[in-house]
Amino acid sequence: MPVLADPRGALLAFVCSCRITLLAPLALYFIGLGIAALRGPDPAYALQQTFSDAVVFTFTLTAFG
């Protein structure tokens, strides 16, 4: 699978194909999740969930991008 051999190239190809239209809103979304996690009643759990969401999103970008 060429995506696993070169994940950085797959991510760059995805960014080029989307013309960076999705990355700015997604970056703001994850920043908002991080801020909300820090302000919540259990910041450690919320930050863990936010990090796991970011990992899943990154994997999805490299696998399907």
C-alpha positions as CSV (number, residue, x, y, z in Angstrom):
1,M,0.0,0.0,0.0
2,P,1.8,3.2,-1.1
3,V,0.0,5.3,1.5
4,L,1.7,3.4,4.3
5,A,5.0,3.6,2.6
6,D,4.8,7.4,2.2
7,P,2.2,9.0,4.6
8,R,3.7,12.5,4.2
9,G,3.3,12.3,0.4
10,A,-0.3,11.1,0.8
11,L,-1.1,14.0,3.1
12,L,0.5,16.5,0.7
13,A,-1.4,15.0,-2.2
14,F,-4.6,15.3,-0.2
15,V,-3.9,19.0,0.7
16,C,-3.1,19.8,-2.9
17,S,-6.3,18.1,-4.2
18,C,-8.5,19.9,-1.7
19,R,-6.8,23.2,-2.3
20,I,-6.7,23.7,1.4
21,T,-10.4,24.6,1.6
22,L,-11.0,22.0,4.3
23,L,-7.9,22.4,6.4
24,A,-8.6,25.9,7.8
25,P,-12.1,25.0,9.2
26,L,-10.7,21.7,10.5
27,A,-7.8,23.4,12.3
28,L,-10.2,25.9,13.9
29,Y,-12.5,22.9,14.9
30,F,-9.6,21.1,16.7
31,I,-8.4,24.3,18.3
32,G,-12.0,24.8,19.6
33,L,-12.1,21.3,20.9
34,G,-8.8,21.8,22.7
35,I,-10.0,25.1,24.3
36,A,-13.3,23.4,25.3
37,A,-11.4,20.5,26.8
38,L,-9.3,22.7,28.9
39,R,-12.4,24.5,30.3
40,G,-14.4,21.4,31.0
41,P,-14.9,19.6,34.4
42,D,-12.4,16.8,33.5
43,P,-9.6,18.3,31.3
44,A,-7.5,15.2,31.2
45,Y,-10.3,13.0,29.8
46,A,-11.4,15.7,27.3
47,L,-7.9,16.2,26.1
48,Q,-7.4,12.5,25.6
49,Q,-10.6,12.3,23.5
50,T,-9.5,15.4,21.5
51,F,-6.1,13.8,20.8
52,S,-7.7,10.5,19.8
53,D,-10.0,12.4,17.4
54,A,-7.0,14.1,15.9
55,V,-5.2,10.8,15.5
56,V,-8.2,9.2,13.8
57,F,-8.6,12.2,11.5
58,T,-5.0,12.1,10.6
59,F,-5.1,8.4,9.8
60,T,-8.2,9.0,7.7
61,L,-6.4,11.7,5.7
62,T,-3.4,9.5,5.0
63,A,-5.4,6.4,4.3
64,F,-8.0,7.9,2.0
65,G,-6.3,11.0,0.8
